[in-house]
Amino acid sequence: MTHEDRLVDAQAEDEEQAVEAALRPKQLGEFIGQPKVREQLDLVLRAARARGGTADHVLLSGAPGLGKTTLSMIIAAEMGAPIRITSGPAIQHAGDLASILSSLQEGEVLFLDEIHRMSRPAEEMLYMAMEDFRVDVIVGKGPGATAIPLQLPPFTLVGATTRAGLLPPPLRDRFGFTAHMEFYEPAELEQVVRRSAQLLEVRTDPEGAVEIAGRSRGTPRIANRLLRRVRDYAQVKADGVITREIASAALEVYEVDERGLDRLDRAVLGSLLKLFGGGPVGLSTLAVAVGEERETVEEVAEPFLVREGLLARTPRGRVATPAAWAHLGLTPPQQTPRGASGGPGQQGLFGG
Ligand SMILES: Nc1ncnc2c1ncn2[C@@H]1O[C@H](COP(=O)(O)OP(=O)(O)OP(=O)(O)O)[C@@H](O)[C@H]1O
């Protein structure tokens, strides 16, 4: 199973981008949740507007699908400025960055997604551009190469990263404002679902929105995706209105349970509980038992299971928590004291 196959994956699929664009809040006032980030950003932007200047550089950190691209567009809209969107992996050479920077207009917002994945020389060029609005363009090669300084108009860099800790400190320090985006509360996701349903012209009961929000793993992108799948179900199987029953039946078809776990998550948890008594068990063994690659289990399934407090990674291996047993409706085995006469397991065919 890959990222792309999963309904509950927080990364955007290519064909999803157009529909996402239609659902993006355009102003700060429309942006749901993240109250601290909104309040702080509002101050930064108001002050910059009052000074008639350009806003400070902004770093947005947080998991995929929490609204970093959306916020960068809001920053541009609130400043009445154009926006240019690019990403760290797209900037392989310092020259790529130089050509983007030298074509920016005064006050323009440059959104650099996955900024931690930029090449080293580009990163160093960015230091100077952010601080002094200047780049050195290198002309020629070898000993004859010369650096021609080029003055840039003031601009606002909005960098996005999944983890601010991945950025080298000199880069991190050049941002005037850093916002950490948290996973959303269920009540906030309910608002996201209701707002998107309105834009998509789908009728939703309040309870239907609660049901979708509860399965969305704290992530607006997932909430919007589940909403679209539930809408399909409501159209085909009912009268188009999303009620709690419809949402729950639809998401059962798509194998997303009431806590947001999908088939892969449940397979990992189920193996850990049923085959290994809740662990500890090594990652490779667990992966073989599930029939998936080690990386898939580690990178795709485990982060959410750990975040939900269902699984722990310990030095001795993966361990299920009591909440995991409860979630799958299973009873943990009784701990028998060492040396006590055991059940058939200890005396069986392969027993010692
Ligand atoms: N606070 C919010 N209120 C309403 N909708 C939101 C909010 N945050 C995100 N969304 C919606 O979720 C979707 C994903 O948001 P966005 O693309 O901004 O996430 P992202 O953090 O930039 O993800 P990535 O890191 O993968 O690029 C968009 O359709 C957007 O409309």
The ligand as a Gaussian input file, in Angstrom:
#p B3LYP/6-31G(d) Opt

LIG

0 1
 N       -8.064000      26.388000       8.708000
 C       -8.682000      25.917000       7.627000
 N       -9.967000      26.205000       7.398000
 C      -10.610000      25.692000       6.322000
 N      -10.030000      24.893000       5.404000
 C       -8.742000      24.588000       5.584000
 C       -8.015000      25.085000       6.688000
 N       -6.752000      24.613000       6.607000
 C       -6.699000      23.855000       5.503000
 N       -7.896000      23.834000       4.880000
 C       -8.206000      23.084000       3.651000
 O       -7.423000      21.897000       3.620000
 C       -6.833000      21.703000       2.345000
 C       -5.336000      21.544000       2.509000
 O       -4.761000      22.756000       2.948000
 P       -3.308000      23.227000       2.469000
 O       -3.061000      22.815000       1.050000
 O       -3.186000      24.653000       2.789000
 O       -2.400000      22.360000       3.432000
 P       -0.799000      22.363000       3.564000
 O       -0.490000      22.419000       5.021000
 O       -0.197000      23.400000       2.713000
 O       -0.428000      20.945000       3.019000
 P        0.961000      20.507000       2.313000
 O        1.988000      20.653000       3.376000
 O        0.681000      19.067000       1.927000
 O        1.141000      21.400000       1.136000
 C       -7.270000      22.883000       1.491000
 O       -8.314000      22.478000       0.650000
 C       -7.803000      23.906000       2.450000
 O       -8.923000      24.550000       1.926000

